[in-house]
Amino acid sequence: MKKILQTQHAEKDPDFFAAIIFPPLMFVSGFVSYVLYHDYGAFSPEVLLGYVALISAGLVVGFLLAKAGPTNLRAFGIGLLLLVYVDVHLNFFRTVVGFVQVSEGQLFRYGVFLLGCFFAFLIILGLRKKLASIVAVIFGTLLITTAALPLEKMRFGSDDLPQTATSAAKHAPIIHLVLDGHIGIEGVPEEIAGGMELRTRLKELYTRWGFRVFGRAYSKYFMTYDSLSNMFNGVASETKAGLVSITKRYGKSGLVLKQNLYFQQVMQKGYLARVYQSDYLDFCQAAVDHLEHCYVYASASPQLIRNKDLPVGDKAELIVGSYINDSAVYNAMRVAYRLLSAGVARLDIATLPQWERKNYEFSSLGVPAVLQRLAADIARSPDGRVFFAHLLLPHGPYVWDKQCQLRADSDTWLSRRHEHENLLTRSSPDYRESAYRGYFEQAHCLVSLLDDLFASLDRQQLLDKATVIVHGDHGSRITLADPVDPAISSANARDFVDSFSTLLAIRSPSTIPAYDGDMRSIQSLFAQYVLQGTALEEDGNVLLQTMGNALLPASMPQF
């Protein structure tokens, strides 16, 4: 009987079985290339579990395609799967639309991408009778060649570069740390348990080590690339991303500063640069011939969890999640589901289950190791060098506890809010409080790491002669509503403080230690205390993200 049914299927639909096996082949072939590209063990237990999950999901989808028969519906389904594949592997929507921020609208971000693929669907519909067999052969071949042939692997680490310039050994070292997402001391919310404790500890750390600390400093910008690019050039541009350009490195889109006056001034004094950066924002290119060492660490690669003590199931979920995380189609499905859930709730029909969004970037996981490397490099050869590090800490996800121990349950790795990349969504008071509790613990871990670094500098008798600059780029951004246009009416004063209050502390032989409570922007303070020949007028404004390229000035509330 079974053979009779198989024969009947083959006679009515020659593509029946091809339709079943195509989705598992597509899912697994793409995942294998992703795992190998990130230099992760293709046969590690967590990856094997990922194969099982993807094959199972693929078989379910394949069975539905098979049941649809050789129809336009099947062709449409196959076309949609191909669209997802291209989107996951090529970041196709970014190629079409460009580097578009979420704040510019979900419809624009996803609509242009989907519209651009409409004509491809027309071709697919014309091939519907044999389409499943064609794509099954293609992805079967792709799987075999991916597994059999050597592939280029993603490489992070250091490049020691040949120099045309010689360092001025007589110069004392400059140690410059950018702590991504570090809220300012007076901006830490007291109303949340642990807030006062963190305030006290931050103030004690920097005053004990002789810094001039600006407790009410704030950034004029919400985004890292705007904050740092303007800060390092002594300006306050009202154009979004006006001082950065897009680059393609390590298989993903990133940003690079078009110019860096700060680096230029330091290099003119004869310093060599040793840069420690993530793959998100490139500072190495700005050092040009004075770059001695460029260390790049991952912000999103599953390499970061490979050697972590986590359950196999958690690792498998994180790897598969990171594989699909950048897909515009996947994220569009999430947006559509969220809108559907909100509509159902408003009509009081039912309460749909929440589609939880985990943070699959794990950007803060690699930072403690980077700080250890930085400390060792300073100890080896400090003089005549500027050690510049952009550290994604206390930036989310909040994975480290107070003792710098990794949280064993990845479900507790909170971001600033569920939809942390979508600036137009709102959070809840309960989630904000939970996120801040995780943020506080990660900030305590960072304090301990910095305390160890300062103590190491002191033991080597470097602290008293070195220039040490420590600052953030924006606030924690753990808001109820981000202060962005057109949703500015939803944001309150506390949201502004959470978004823009940030840290600045400077220690040098010429800087008088003190706790400065004046409310000033880090852009103007940096121009005054670090840059030469520049001045930036303090206007008390921040510059808000908008739907276009212009940034919107708004008054920064007192805090």
N, C-alpha and C positions, 0 to 999 in steps of 0.2 A: 504493500500500500504506500509506504514511504517513497519508494522509487517512482510509483505512478504519479504521486503528487509533485515530486521533483520534476518529472518529465512534463507534466501539465504546466508548471511554472515556466519551464524553459521554453515551451512552445508558445505560450501567451506573452512571455516577457523574457527575452534572451538576456536582459541586463539584471534580472532579479537578484542573483547571487553577487554580481559585481556591485550592485547598489548596497548590499549588506556589508561587504568587506572594504569598500572605498573609505568610509569615514574612519574606521580604526587605523587603516594604513596612513591616511593623511595626518591624523592626530599624532600617531607614534613617530612617523618619519620626521615631522617637524620638531617634536620633543627631543628625539635623539640628536638631531643637529644642534638644538639649543643646549643640551647637556654637554655635548662634546665641545662646542664652541666655548662654553664657560669652564672647560677643563675640569668637569666634575665626573666622577667615576660612573661610567655608563651601566655598570652592574652592581652598584652599591645598593643596599637594601631599600633605601628611600626612593631611589630612582626606579627600581623594579616595581615598587608599590605604585609609583606614578604611572608606569606602563599599564599596570592592571586597571587603574582608575580610568585612564584615557581609552583603553581598549573597550572597557565596559560601556563607557559613555558613547563611544563610537559605534558599538554594536546596536545600542538602543536607537541611535539616530539612523544607522544603516537599515535596521528593520523597518522603521517608519518610511524611509525612502523607497524600500522595496515594495512595501504595501501600497504605495502611491501609484505604482505602475509606470509605464513609459509615457508619462503625461507632462504637461507644462509645470505642474506642481512639483514633480520630482526634479525637473530641470532647474526650477527656481531654487529648490532646497540645495542642490549641488552647487549652483552659482553662489548662493549665500555662504556656503562652507568654504568655497574657494576664495571668496572675498575676505573672510575671517583669516584664512591662511596667509594671504598676501599682506593683510593688515598687521598680523602678529609679527611676521618675519621681516617686513620691509618698512614698517611704520608709514604705510602708503598715504595715509591721510595727511601726514606732515609734509610729504613730498608735494601733495596737491595744494594744500592750504598754506603751508609754511609753518613757522614756529608760532602757533596761535595759543595764547593763554586761555585758560578756562573762563576767565572773567569776561571774555569777549562773546560768550554765549554758547550754550550747548547746541542750539539749532545750527548756528554757523559752523561750529567745529565739526559736527557730524554730517550735516545736510549736504555741504559741498562735496564731501568725500563720497557719500552714497550716490549723489546725483552723477558724479563723474564716472561711476561704474554702470550706469543704466544701459549704455549701449553694449557693454560686454554681455549683459544678460540677454540682450536680443540675439546675439550670436549663439549663446548657450542654448536658448530655446530652440534654435534651428537644428541643434545636434542632439535633441533630447532622446532619440531612440537608442543611440549607442554611447551616450555621454558617460554613463556609469562605468562601462567597460574601459573607455578611453582613460578616464581619470584614475581608475583602479590600477591600470598598467603603469601609468605615470608615477603614482605615489609608491607602488610596489618597487619599481626600478629605483626611485629616489631613496627609499629606505635601504635597499641593498647597497647602493653606491655610497651612501652616507656612512654606513657601518663598515664598509670595506676599505674606502679610500681615506688617506690622511687629510684632515681638515685644519685650517688655520684656527688657532685657539686664541681666545681673549687673554691678553697679557697685562697684568698690573704689576707695579713694582717700581724700580728706580732706573734712571738713566744717568750715568756719570759721563759728562760731556767734555770733549776737548775744548780748551780755553784759548782765546787770543789775548785775554786780559789777565793780569796778575793781581791777586788780591793785595790790598794794603794791610799788611800784617799788623801795623801799628794801631789800626782802628779797633776799638772795642766792639764786641759783637752786638748785633741788633736781633732781638728775638720778638717776633711779631705773630701773635696768635689771634685768629678770627674764630670766635665761638658762635657758630651758627645757631640762631634762635634763642640767644641768651637774653632774658628779660633783665631790665635794669633793677638795681637794688630797691629803690623806692617804688618800683612798679610791681614788685612781687605782691600778689593779693593777700592781705592779712586775714581776710574773712574765711579763707580756706585753711583747714588744719594743716600745719606744717609750714605755712607761709612766713610767720614771724621767725621761726627757727632758721629758715633758709636766709632771710634777710640778715639776721644777726651773724650767721656764719660767713656770708659773703663779705660783709663789712669788716669782720674780724680778720679774714684772710688777707685782704688787700692792704688794710691799714697796718697789720703786723709786719708785712713784708715791705713797707715803706713806699707804697704807691700813692700817687695822687688819684683819687677815685671820684668819679663824677656820678653821684648817686641818682640824679634826676636827668641823666642823658637820655636822648631819644633819637631814633633814626627818622629822617624825613620820608623814608620809603618803606613800602610793604614787602617788596621783593628783593631778594639777595643781590641780583645782578644790577639793579638800579642803585641800591644802597652803597655797595662797595665800589662800583665803577665811578660814581659821582664823588664819593669820599676820597678816593685815591687820586682824583684829578682836581680837587679843590673847587668843585662846582656843585650846583643844585639844579640840574636840568629838569624841565617840565615835560620832557619827551620820554615816553616809555622805551626802555631798552635802547636809548639813543647812543650809548657808549659801548655797546657790546655787539658782537656779530655771531652768527651761527657757525658751528663747526661740527664735523662728523668724526667721532673718535670712539674706538672700542665698541663699534656696532650700534651706537646710539647718538642722537643729536645732543650736542652740548653747546656751551657758550664760551666765548673768549673776549677779553677786554680789547677794544680797539686801541686804546692808549692807556698808559699808566704813569702819570707824572711822578708819583711817589717812588716807583722803581727807578725812573730816570734819574731823579735827584740822588738817590742812594748809590746807584751805579757810578754816577759822575764823581763820587768821592773815592772810588776805587774798590768798592765792595764787590764780592762775588755773592750770587744768590743761591741758596738751597731752598727749594720750594717743595712743600708737602700739600697736595691738593687732591680733591675727589675728581671723578670724571665728569662732574656737572659744570664747573666753571674753571676755565684754564687761565692760570697766571704765568705759567712757564714761558709762553711765547713773548711776554712783555719784557723778559730779562735779556733776550737776544744773546749777544756775545758774552754777557757777564753771568750766564746761568751755568753753575757748576754741577748742579744736581737737581733732578726733577723726579719726585716720588709721587706716583698716582695710585690712589686706592679706590676701590669700587664703592659705589653708592647703592647699587641695586643688584649686583651679581650674586647668584646663589653660592659662589665661592665663599661668601662671608659666613655661611652656616655650615660649611662642609665639616669643619673640625670642632663644631660646638656640641656640647653635651645636651642634646635634645632628643625627645622620643622620635623614633623612625617615622611614625605617622605624621607628626608635626612637620618634620623635614620634607616629607613627600608633599604635603599640602602647600608648604611655602615654595617649593621648587615649581610645582605646577602653577601655583598662583602667580609667581613672578614671570612665568612663561607667557601667560595670557594677559598680564596686568596692563600692558600698554596698548592693547587692542582698542581701537575706537569703537568697533562694532560691539565688543563685549561691554564697554563702558556705556555705550548708547542703550544697550539692553537694560543696564542698571538704572539709567536715568528714566527710561520708559516705565520700568517697574516701580520706581519711586513715585512717579507721577500717578500711576494707576493706583498705588496704595493710598496716596493722599486723596484721590478722587473718591475711592471706595469709602474711606473713613469719613469724608465730608458728607457723603450721602447716607451715612450710618447703615450701610449694608452689611459690612463685616470688617474685621481687622486682619489684614493680610500679614503673614510673618515677615519680619524685617530681614532684608537681604544684607547681612553684615558685610562690611568692607574691611578686610584686613589690610595691614600695611605690608606690602610685599617688596618694599625697597630696602628695608633693613639697613638704612644708611648709617645709623649710629653704631652698628656692631663692630666696625673695624677701627674706630677712633682710639681706644686705649692702646692698641698695638702701635698706631702711628705716633702717639705721644712718647712711647717707650723708645721708638726708633729715633725720634727727634732728640730726646735727651742724650742718647748714646752718641749721636752725630755731633752735638754741641760739645760734649766732653772730649771727643777726639781732636777736633780742630776748630776752635771757636773764633779766633781773631780774624778780622778782615772779612767777615761774612755776615750776611743778613739771613736769618732763618725764618722763613715765612711759612705759616701753616694755616690752611683753611680747614677747620675741624667741624664735622657735622655732629656736634654735641654742644648743648643738650637737646639739639634738634631731634624730633621723633624719628622712628618709633621709640617709645620709652621702654628700653629693654634691660637697663642696668638698675639694680637696687642701690641702697646707700653704701653698701660695702663693695660696690662694683662687681657684684655677682650677677650673672645672667639669669633673668627670669626663666624658669624651666618651662612654663606654659606660654606658648606663643600667642594664645588667645588674649593674654594680658598685655601684649605689646601694643598699647594704644597709640594712635596718632592724635594730633591736636583736635580732631573731630572725625566722625565717620567718613564724610566725604571731604577729606582735607585738601584735595586739589581743586574742588569746585568752590570758588569764592562767593557764590551767590546762595549757597545753602545755609541753613541755620542749624545750630546745635541746640542742646538742652542743658539746663542747669546741672542735672545729675551727671551727664557725660562730661561737661566742663570740669566739674569737681573731681571726677575720677581721673580725667586726663592730667589735671594739675597735680594730683597726688603722685602719679607716675613721673611727671616732669620734675617735681621737687626731689624725688629720690635720685633720678638721673643727674640732676644738678649737684646734689651732694656728692655723688660719685666723681663728677668733674672737679669739684673743689678739692677732693682728696688727691686726684691726679695732678692738679696744678700745685698743690702744696708740696708734693713730692718733687715736682720739677723745680720749684723755687728753692727748695732745700738743697737739691743737687747743685744748682748754680751757686748757692752760698758756700757749699763745701769746696767747690772748685775756685772760690774767690773770684767769681765772675759777676756776681749779682751787683756789687757796688760800682763796677765800671761799665756794665752793659746797659743798653737801652731795652727795656721790656715794655711792649705795647700789647694790651689785651682788650679786645672789644667784641661786641656782637655786631649783627647786621640789621636786625629788627627784633621785635619782641618775641614772646613765646607763641603768639598768634592763637592761643587757646581761647577763642572768642565764642560768644553766642551768635554774633553776626559780624562778619568782616566789614570794616568800614571802607567799602568800595562803592563806586558809582555803577549802576543806578540803585543800589540797595542801601544807600547811606542813611535813609530814614530809619532803618531797622537797627542801626548800630547806636550804642550809647557810649558815654564817656569811658566806662570801664573797658569796652571793646577797643577804643583807641589806645588806652594804656597797654592792654594786652598785646596789641599789634605793633606799637612803635617804641615803647620804653625799652631801652637796651643798655648794655654795660659798656663802660669805657674806663680803663685804668692805665696809667702811664707811670713808669719808673725809670729815671735816668739821673746821672750825676747833676744835671742842671734843673731838674724838676723838683719843686718843694713838695714833700709828702703832705697830704691833707685829705679831708673828706669834704668835697665841694658839692653843696646842695643846690647850686644854680641849675635851672632848667634850660638846657641848651642842646642843640642837635650835635650828633657825633660828626656830622659833615663839617660844621663850623669849628668845632673843637679840634678836629684833626688838622684842619687848615691852620689853626693858630699854633698848636703845640708841635706839629710834626713837619708839615710842608713848609717850604721856604719861599718867601716872596708871594704868598697868596693870602687872601682874606675873604671870608664868606660872611656876608651880613646875616645876622640872626633875625628872622622875621616871625618866629613862633608858629610857622605853618608846617604841616605835613602834606605830602602829595599823594593823592589817592588814585588807585587803579580805576580806569574807565573802560568803556567798550571800544574806544579808539586808541590812537597813539599818544594823545595828550593826557597828562596827569592833572588831576583837579586839586588846586590848593584848598586846604581846610585848616582851621585853627586847631592846634594841639591843646587838649584840655590840661588844666593844671593837675599835677599829681604829686 
